[in-house]
Amino acid sequence: MMRALLATVLSLTAVAVAQDAAKPAPAAPTAPAAAAPAADKLVFAKLSTSKGDIILELNESKAPLSVANFVQYIKDGHYDGTTFHRVIGSFMIQGGGFTPDMKQKDTRDPIKNEWRNGLKNTRGTISMARTSVADSATSQFFINVVDNGGLDMPRDGAAYAVFGRVIGGMDVVDAIRNVKTGMKGGMRDVPLEDVMITKASLLTADEAKAAAAPAAPTAPATPAAK
């Protein structure tokens, strides 16, 4: 009797073990998907110049002080009627501070230098111009016409703060970089012909996209029938 009972118990145990072995192993917990990085907050602007339009994308997320400063000068009409007063074809074009007669315009107080924001002085970027004092930038800016990695290296305690990039009109920037320059008003590298910023204005994202889009090629005219 005891032998029969023991055999039954062993048989049931073997069945239970076999059933457990047949069960699939529990799936490993799935790691939560990494959240997509938040898109940078962008502001768009247009510099209408005597050589054509330059469309700018300004990175408010990475350079909030510089962008707010630039936007306020646009709203104040500060840039209208100023010139690109310093042009070095192998380096950059600089504007935002002087009238054609080389009179410097009044500005607001300087802003904090945002050079640690991760943006680099590569071709087509726009940066704040300053003196040898790190936190001295006001209204003047420059557009890099080549990669200027040296401007990303600290000097006088800081480098040069990039706050946006050209997204349309780089051909205009290149036209400006190629003008002849000389001495004027006691300054070097001044264009011999006035290169004017006739109007600076803010754009919506859609307006900037449309303005930056290359013009559609013109279809050749169909020859007239003889």
C-alpha positions in Angstrom: 0.0 0.0 0.0 2.8 2.4 1.0 4.8 1.4 -2.1 1.8 2.3 -4.4 1.2 5.6 -2.6 4.9 6.5 -3.0 4.9 5.6 -6.7 1.8 7.8 -7.2 3.5 10.8 -5.5 6.7 10.4 -7.5 4.7 10.1 -10.7 2.7 13.4 -10.0 5.9 15.2 -9.1 7.6 14.2 -12.3 4.5 15.4 -14.3 4.6 18.8 -12.5 8.3 19.2 -13.1 7.8 18.4 -16.8 5.0 20.9 -17.1 7.1 23.6 -15.5 10.0 22.9 -17.8 7.6 23.2 -20.8 6.5 26.7 -19.8 8.3 29.5 -21.7 10.7 31.6 -19.6 9.2 35.0 -18.7 10.2 37.8 -21.1 12.8 40.2 -19.9 11.4 43.6 -19.0 11.5 46.0 -21.9 13.5 49.2 -21.2 11.4 52.3 -21.6 12.1 54.0 -24.9 14.4 57.0 -24.6 12.5 60.3 -25.0 13.3 62.2 -28.2 15.4 65.3 -27.5 13.3 68.5 -27.5 13.6 70.5 -30.6 15.5 73.7 -30.3 13.4 76.8 -30.2 14.1 78.9 -33.3 13.5 82.5 -34.4 13.8 83.6 -38.0 15.0 87.0 -39.4 15.8 88.6 -42.7 18.5 91.1 -43.5 17.6 93.0 -46.6 20.9 94.3 -48.0 22.0 96.2 -51.0 23.4 92.9 -52.3 20.3 90.8 -51.7 18.5 89.1 -48.8 20.1 87.0 -46.0 17.8 84.7 -44.1 18.8 83.8 -40.6 17.8 81.0 -38.2 18.5 82.1 -34.6 18.8 79.4 -31.9 16.9 80.7 -28.9 17.3 77.5 -27.0 21.1 77.6 -27.1 21.7 81.3 -27.1 18.7 83.0 -25.4 20.4 86.2 -24.4 22.1 86.8 -27.7 18.9 86.0 -29.7 16.7 88.2 -27.4 19.3 91.0 -27.8 19.4 90.7 -31.6 15.6 90.5 -31.9 15.2 93.6 -29.8 17.6 95.6 -32.0 15.5 94.4 -35.0 12.3 95.6 -33.4 13.9 98.9 -32.5 14.9 99.5 -36.2 18.5 99.7 -35.1 20.0 97.8 -38.0 18.0 99.7 -40.7 20.4 102.0 -42.6 23.5 100.5 -41.2 26.4 99.0 -43.2 28.6 96.0 -43.2 31.5 98.1 -42.1 34.2 95.4 -41.8 34.8 92.8 -44.5 37.7 90.3 -44.6 37.1 87.9 -47.4 39.0 85.0 -45.9 37.4 85.5 -42.5 34.0 87.1 -41.9 31.7 90.1 -42.7 30.7 92.3 -39.8 27.9 94.8 -39.4 25.2 96.2 -37.1 27.0 99.2 -35.6 27.9 101.9 -38.1 26.1 104.2 -40.6 27.6 104.8 -44.1 29.5 107.8 -42.8 31.2 105.6 -40.2 29.4 107.0 -37.2 28.8 104.4 -34.5 25.2 104.1 -33.3 24.2 104.2 -29.7 23.4 100.8 -28.2 21.9 99.2 -25.1 24.0 97.7 -22.3 26.3 94.8 -23.2 25.1 91.2 -22.8 26.6 88.1 -21.2 28.8 86.1 -23.5 27.1 82.7 -24.4 30.2 81.1 -25.9 29.8 77.8 -24.0 26.5 76.9 -25.8 27.9 74.2 -28.1 27.5 76.2 -31.3 30.7 76.6 -33.4 32.0 79.3 -35.6 31.6 77.4 -38.9 30.9 78.9 -42.3 27.5 80.5 -42.4 27.0 80.9 -38.7 26.3 84.3 -37.1 28.1 85.4 -33.9 28.2 88.3 -31.6 31.1 90.8 -32.2 32.8 92.1 -29.1 35.9 93.9 -27.9 38.7 92.3 -25.9 36.3 92.3 -22.9 34.4 89.0 -22.8 31.0 90.4 -21.9 31.0 93.4 -24.2 28.8 92.5 -27.1 26.0 94.9 -28.0 24.5 95.3 -31.5 27.3 94.2 -33.8 27.5 90.8 -35.3 29.5 88.9 -37.8 28.8 86.1 -40.3 31.6 83.5 -40.7 32.5 83.0 -44.4 34.8 80.1 -43.6 35.2 77.7 -40.7 36.8 79.8 -37.9 37.7 77.2 -35.3 40.1 79.7 -33.6 37.1 81.8 -32.6 35.8 78.8 -30.5 39.0 78.9 -28.4 38.8 81.1 -25.3 40.7 84.4 -25.4 40.4 87.2 -22.9 38.4 84.7 -20.8 35.9 83.7 -23.5 35.4 82.7 -27.1 32.9 84.2 -29.6 29.3 83.3 -29.1 27.4 81.8 -32.1 23.6 82.4 -31.9 22.4 81.3 -35.3 23.1 80.4 -39.0 22.4 81.6 -42.5 19.7 79.3 -44.1 19.2 81.4 -47.3 21.3 84.0 -49.1 24.7 82.6 -48.6 25.4 83.7 -52.1 24.7 87.2 -50.9 27.2 86.8 -48.0 29.8 85.6 -50.5 29.1 88.6 -52.7 29.7 90.9 -49.7 32.9 89.1 -48.8 34.3 89.7 -52.3 33.8 93.5 -52.3 36.9 95.7 -52.4 37.9 97.2 -49.1 40.2 99.9 -47.8 40.6 102.6 -45.2 37.6 104.8 -44.2 37.0 106.8 -41.1 40.2 105.6 -39.6 39.3 101.9 -39.9 40.7 99.2 -42.1 38.8 96.5 -44.1 35.9 98.9 -44.8 34.1 98.3 -48.1 34.9 101.0 -50.7 31.2 100.8 -51.8 28.6 101.0 -49.1 27.1 97.6 -48.4 23.8 98.6 -46.7 21.4 96.7 -44.4 18.3 98.5 -45.7 15.9 96.6 -43.4 16.1 93.9 -40.8 12.8 92.1 -40.0 11.5 89.1 -38.2 9.9 86.2 -40.1 7.6 83.3 -39.3 9.0 79.8 -39.9 6.9 79.4 -43.0 8.1 82.8 -44.4 11.7 81.9 -43.7 11.3 78.5 -45.4 9.8 80.2 -48.5 12.4 83.0 -48.5 15.3 80.5 -48.1 14.1 78.2 -50.9 16.2 78.4 -54.0 14.4 79.9 -57.0 13.0 77.5 -59.5 15.0 77.3 -62.7 13.5 79.2 -65.6 12.5 77.0 -68.5 14.2 77.9 -71.8 12.0 79.9 -74.1 10.5 77.9 -76.9 11.9 79.0 -80.3 9.3 80.8 -82.4 8.1 78.8 -85.4 9.6 80.0 -88.7 
